Amino acid sequence: MQSGTVASNGIELFYESRGPENGEAIVFVMGLSAQMVFWPESLLDSLVERGYRVIRFDNRDVGKSSRIRRRLKHGPLTAIMRGYIGLSVDAPYTLHDMVDDTVGLLDALAIDKAHLVGASMGGMISQLMAGKYPERVLSLSSIMSSNNSRLVPPPKPEALKALVAPRVKIETEDQFVAFGLEMMGKLAGTLPQGRDELADIYRQCWARGINPLGIRNQFLGIVATGALTPWLKKITCPTTVIHGGADPLIRPAGGKASARHIRGAKLAILPGMGHDFPPSLLQRMGELIAETAGRANSVGQPAVA
């Protein structure tokens, strides 16, 4: 296990690497407001056991990575309305910048090409990177994400409100954990979420440092980016789109839209899964990610820098 901070795209990113350094790299890209510790340990370790070098990192504005400070004109709800009717959205950065962050991480770690696994916003970043920089991406596994089109069904109101609109005062670790568990409950499907594991993750996040303004910045960045469809059509690497059949935030239609626009993409809808990582499905997710990475090698692409 290695961890540290690297310079990337004008900022600093905190990362962690596990597994053999000469193994094929799989980079895990997390979603909106979520630190890298939200990637389940058992999922990461299952891929290390298959011989991969597994890397996860904190996106800008979360955890131990750089925080962006800028006065903005729009709040999240105003941004949604402006984006829906095609108006510009004032944002400190877009998903294109976060793609360049990820490319910079690969450069700093001397990795020419990597398999990408992205969840939610991280799935959008990974999709966009596979379309913009196909020479850097061996395979793509996009989880609980979408093509970011305004034409896909919107989130259920309670799920969206839980993520971007709460106004609560949090002063202690216990309050933060309780808030997190309540929020995740609203993003759940019908499968058990593993509440003890989630509570431990939120305690790790509190200890690593929280950044409420980062949630706003990242959300505005998603809205300001717009639809990813033109870039999805440029993706050539083996791709699997994994989505929860009961996801209340990014509805299953979002995952289907991504798969529909990526040539040769496989679609795996997991019944009962919400916008979360149910412990009962982690083995299946690991198998899908490994199968997708294996398809990259089967078509003769070099996998090691």
Residue, then its C-alpha position, 0 to 999 in steps of 0.5 A: m500500500q502506498s499513498g501520498t499527494v501528487a501535483s496534477n493540472g495545477i492542483e494537488l491530489f491525494y491518492e492511494s495505490r495497492g497491489p503490484e506496481n507492475g500490474e495493470a492499473i485500475v483507477f477508481v474515480m468517486g462521485l459527487s462530494a464523496q471521498m475515496v474511502f467510499w470505495p468498498e475495501s472488499l471490492l478493491d481487494s478483490l481486484v488486487e487479488r486478481g493481480y491488478r494495481v488498484i488506485r483510488f484518489d480524492n477528487r478536487d474539493v474533497g478529502k485531502s485534495s486541493r480545495i477550490r475557493r471562488r464566489l459564485k452567482h448560482g446556487p444548485l437549484t438555480a443552476i439546475m433550472r438554467g441548465y435545463i433551459g440551456l442557459s450558461v451556468d457559472a461554475p468554478y470548473t467543469l468535468h473537463d477539468m476533472v478529467d484533466d486532473t485524472v490524466g495528470l494523476l496518471d502522468a504523475l504515477a508514470i502510467d501510460k494507460a489504465h482501466l477506469v472505474g467511475a461511480s456517479m459523477g466519477g462515471m461521468i468523468s471516466q466516460l468523458m476521459a475515455g472519449k477525449y483521451p482514448e489512448r489513455v484508457l484501456s477499459l471503462s466500467s461506469i457505475m450508477s452514472s449517466n450521459n448527463s443529458r437533460l433528456v433523461p428522467p430527473p432524480k426523485p425529489e427526495a433523493l436530489k434534495a438529500l444530496v444538494a439542498p440540505r441546510v443542517k448545522i453539523e458540529t460533531e462527528d456523531q452529527f456528521v455520521a447521523f446526517g450521512l446515514e440519513m442521506m444514504g437511506k434516501l439514496a437506497g434501493t431495496l437491498p441492505q446498505g451495510r449501515d455499520e460499514l457506512a458509519d465507519i466510512y463517514r467517521q473516516c471522512w470526518a477525520r480526513g476533513i470535510n468541505p461543504l463548499g466542495i459539494r456545491n462546486q462539484f455539482l455546478g461543474i456537472v451542470a455546467t458541463g452539459a451532455l456527454t453524448p458527443w464524447l461517448k460516441k468517440i469511446t472505443c475501449p471495452t465498456t460496461v455500464i453498471h446500474g442499480g435497478a432501484d436508483p432514485l438519484i440517477r435513474p436506470a434510464g441514465g445508465k441505459a442512455s450511456a450504454r446506448h451511445i457507447r459502441g459495443a457497451k454492455l449494460a448490467i442492471l442490478p435489481g434492488m441496487g440504489h445509488d449505493f454499494p450494497p455489500s451483497l452485490l460487491q462480488r458481482m461488481g468485481e466480476l463485471i469490472a474484471e471481465t471488462a478489463g479482460r476484454a481490453n487484453s483480448v483485443g490486444q491492447p497493451a496494459v502496462a506502462 
